[in-house]
Amino acid sequence: MKWKYFTQSLAKSVRRSSFACPSCGNRKSSVVDRKFIITTLRRCSYCELLFRAPTTSESENRSFYQVGYEQGFTTEIPSKQRLSQLIASEFKGSNKDYSAYINIIRALGIHAGQRLLDFGCSWGYGSWQLRNAGYDVQAFEVSSSRCAFARSELGLNAVETIECIDPPFDCFFSAHVIEHVPSVSRMLTFARRSLRLGGLFVAFTPNGSSLNRQLNPRLWHALWGFVHPQLIDERFCARTLSPDPYLLASRPFSATDIAAWDQKTPTQLSLTGDELLVVLKKCS
């Protein structure tokens, strides 16, 4: 997979193709970081997204996540025995224990019974926990096999096409998805369109902030690449999320500080950790 990626990137670099921002289409950018000589992380001069170049087309992206994407527990469908164990423990202590995420959602004022879209649910481990916490969950997953497992083995309302998603929602939730999508701007546009007025977009993603890079340069450098074609940071959020109010924070998350956000003004908490929380409130 790495060799195939390298040869494809080399060919695109020679042709000088696939260097436009995948989010806004702007062709002007500056190099921020570099890997393997030919692969760069670039800053779009318009929307300020950090994106990997050469970029991946939407068809290449979809093909990869249908067939090639492997990320351990995240993508590996469990055996019936293992699934029974995970359900019996409510996923507590597993690599995909959503307790911390659920606490943050509650701190933001999203209560049991409200509608939540889990965008990019993989085989359903997070959606199951969100439903178990009392939310009315619809799940979306682009991988046909993982989506089918979420429906058949976990009994989730899971769909694999955007057209089958049934808005409006009180919360548009995604955990480590936004860094993978072919277009961040389209995801945000769809999220805004899917939320009711006053609803919240809640995304967890690797922390691309300048402070995280300064404090943890090696870790930050490892965050982007073939699997993570973009990084989200405070500059992109300030440029793209306005005029709606938004909140940025990083792990370890403080539920108390998050609950204290007035949901009226752009607010930035500590950005020193490795995981970034991005919250957007739909106000119009």
Helices and strands as residue ranges (DSSP letters): H 2-15, E 29-35, E 39-44, E 50-53, H 58-63, I 64-68, G 72-74, H 80-88, H 99-107, E 115-119, H 125-132, E 136-140, H 144-154, E 158-159, G 162-164, E 169-175, H 184-194, E 195-206, H 210-215, H 217-222, E 230-231, H 234-240, E 246-250, H 255-259, E 267-268, E 275-281
